[in-house]
Amino acid sequence: MLIRPYAPSDADAVLALNQAALDGVGPLNQERLSWLAGLTDPALVADDGVVAGFAFVLRPGTAYDSMNYRWFCARHDDFGYLDRIVVAPSRRRHGIATLLYDAAEDSGRQTGLMVCEVYVDPPNVGSLAFHRARGYKEVGRLLQANGKTCAMLAKDLT
Ligand SMILES: CC(C)(COP(=O)(O)OP(=O)(O)OC[C@H]1O[C@@H](n2cnc3c(N)ncnc32)[C@H](O)[C@@H]1OP(=O)(O)O)[C@@H](O)C(=O)NCCC(=O)NCCS
């Protein structure tokens, strides 16, 4: 499995993965994906001939309009914000998200802090388990515009 940077030619595959995982991540269309990809540092895909998963990371100070991202921007000078991760349903529990997060955390190591949010009410059980297993700790909760509540998570990389 190769973890490599996202390329515009991955857009259709990434959109399909994203739109099949809307219980866990926010929706995207071609235009918003292109805009978001331009803000990421880095955007990563897991590729073994097909795109089996992806993860997007943003640093502070971008124009991203996510309230969750802005919540972290208001509290920390520097971090890697894991905006979204999705692994194809048929490929889960084979360590693909682990490889993507290994690469994302390596890229963010100089910031000292990785952050993200996961639905806790109602719970995204798989994602909460994944993040707990990787050492992410809850640092707050935030009610979302869709009525769900997110746990705000952080991992100290120092
Ligand atoms: C969350 C997600 C990215 C995990 O991807 P994955 O490739 O299956 O994760 P991994 O195989 O690397 O899992 C590593 C460990 O995390 C934990 N874990 C992952 N998924 C789990 C699940 N559904 N239930 C319990 N533990 C889980 C386990 O400890 C696992 O190790 P193990 O398989 O040896 O027991 C995937 O389930 C997904 O794409 N979900 C839909 C989109 C989504 O909700 N994204 C997160 C938004 S916050």
The ligand as an SDF file (V2000), in Angstrom:
LIG
                    3D

 48 50  0  0  0  0  0  0  0  0999 V2000
  -12.4700    5.2690   11.1480 C   0  0  0  0  0  0  0  0  0  0  0  0
  -11.8190    4.6220    9.9320 C   0  0  0  0  0  0  0  0  0  0  0  0
  -11.0760    5.6820    9.1160 C   0  0  0  0  0  0  0  0  0  0  0  0
  -10.7990    3.5460   10.4110 C   0  0  0  0  0  0  0  0  0  0  0  0
  -10.1230    3.0160    9.2770 O   0  0  0  0  0  0  0  0  0  0  0  0
   -9.4580    1.5470    9.2590 P   0  0  0  0  0  0  0  0  0  0  0  0
   -8.5290    1.4880    8.0930 O   0  0  0  0  0  0  0  0  0  0  0  0
  -10.5020    0.5160    9.3320 O   0  0  0  0  0  0  0  0  0  0  0  0
   -8.6330    1.5690   10.6200 O   0  0  0  0  0  0  0  0  0  0  0  0
   -7.4010    0.5970   11.0230 P   0  0  0  0  0  0  0  0  0  0  0  0
   -7.5710   -0.7130   10.3480 O   0  0  0  0  0  0  0  0  0  0  0  0
   -6.1120    1.3210   10.7830 O   0  0  0  0  0  0  0  0  0  0  0  0
   -7.6650    0.4230   12.5870 O   0  0  0  0  0  0  0  0  0  0  0  0
   -6.6250    0.5480   13.5710 C   0  0  0  0  0  0  0  0  0  0  0  0
   -7.2130    0.2520   14.9340 C   0  0  0  0  0  0  0  0  0  0  0  0
   -8.2460    1.2130   15.2650 O   0  0  0  0  0  0  0  0  0  0  0  0
   -9.3080    0.5430   15.9830 C   0  0  0  0  0  0  0  0  0  0  0  0
  -10.5260    0.4840   15.1480 N   0  0  0  0  0  0  0  0  0  0  0  0
  -10.6630    0.8920   13.8660 C   0  0  0  0  0  0  0  0  0  0  0  0
  -11.9310    0.7310   13.4380 N   0  0  0  0  0  0  0  0  0  0  0  0
  -12.6160    0.1920   14.4740 C   0  0  0  0  0  0  0  0  0  0  0  0
  -13.9540   -0.2110   14.6570 C   0  0  0  0  0  0  0  0  0  0  0  0
  -14.8860   -0.0810   13.6570 N   0  0  0  0  0  0  0  0  0  0  0  0
  -14.3250   -0.7090   15.8630 N   0  0  0  0  0  0  0  0  0  0  0  0
  -13.4290   -0.8210   16.8730 C   0  0  0  0  0  0  0  0  0  0  0  0
  -12.1200   -0.4630   16.7540 N   0  0  0  0  0  0  0  0  0  0  0  0
  -11.7190    0.0490   15.5770 C   0  0  0  0  0  0  0  0  0  0  0  0
   -8.7820   -0.8710   16.2620 C   0  0  0  0  0  0  0  0  0  0  0  0
   -8.0220   -0.7990   17.4590 O   0  0  0  0  0  0  0  0  0  0  0  0
   -7.8770   -1.0920   15.0520 C   0  0  0  0  0  0  0  0  0  0  0  0
   -6.9100   -2.0900   15.2730 O   0  0  0  0  0  0  0  0  0  0  0  0
   -7.3070   -3.6390   15.0240 P   0  0  0  0  0  0  0  0  0  0  0  0
   -8.0280   -3.7340   13.7010 O   0  0  0  0  0  0  0  0  0  0  0  0
   -5.9610   -4.3280   15.0180 O   0  0  0  0  0  0  0  0  0  0  0  0
   -8.1950   -4.0350   16.1790 O   0  0  0  0  0  0  0  0  0  0  0  0
  -12.8760    3.9000    9.0380 C   0  0  0  0  0  0  0  0  0  0  0  0
  -13.7200    3.1050    9.8580 O   0  0  0  0  0  0  0  0  0  0  0  0
  -13.7520    4.8160    8.2230 C   0  0  0  0  0  0  0  0  0  0  0  0
  -13.4050    5.2100    7.0920 O   0  0  0  0  0  0  0  0  0  0  0  0
  -14.9560    5.1760    8.7470 N   0  0  0  0  0  0  0  0  0  0  0  0
  -15.9170    5.9990    7.9850 C   0  0  0  0  0  0  0  0  0  0  0  0
  -15.4870    7.4480    7.8520 C   0  0  0  0  0  0  0  0  0  0  0  0
  -15.2950    8.0860    9.2060 C   0  0  0  0  0  0  0  0  0  0  0  0
  -16.1270    7.9800   10.0880 O   0  0  0  0  0  0  0  0  0  0  0  0
  -14.1350    8.7620    9.3450 N   0  0  0  0  0  0  0  0  0  0  0  0
  -13.7570    9.3850   10.5910 C   0  0  0  0  0  0  0  0  0  0  0  0
  -14.3570   10.7200   10.6960 C   0  0  0  0  0  0  0  0  0  0  0  0
  -13.9570   11.4580   12.2850 S   0  0  0  0  0  0  0  0  0  0  0  0
  1  2  1  0
  2  3  1  0
  2  4  1  0
  2 36  1  0
  4  5  1  0
  5  6  1  0
  6  7  2  0
  6  8  1  0
  6  9  1  0
  9 10  1  0
 10 11  2  0
 10 12  1  0
 10 13  1  0
 13 14  1  0
 14 15  1  0
 15 16  1  0
 15 30  1  0
 16 17  1  0
 17 18  1  0
 17 28  1  0
 18 19  1  0
 18 27  1  0
 19 20  2  0
 20 21  1  0
 21 22  1  0
 21 27  2  0
 22 23  1  0
 22 24  2  0
 24 25  1  0
 25 26  2  0
 26 27  1  0
 28 29  1  0
 28 30  1  0
 30 31  1  0
 31 32  1  0
 32 33  2  0
 32 34  1  0
 32 35  1  0
 36 37  1  0
 36 38  1  0
 38 39  2  0
 38 40  1  0
 40 41  1  0
 41 42  1  0
 42 43  1  0
 43 44  2  0
 43 45  1  0
 45 46  1  0
 46 47  1  0
 47 48  1  0
M  END
$$$$
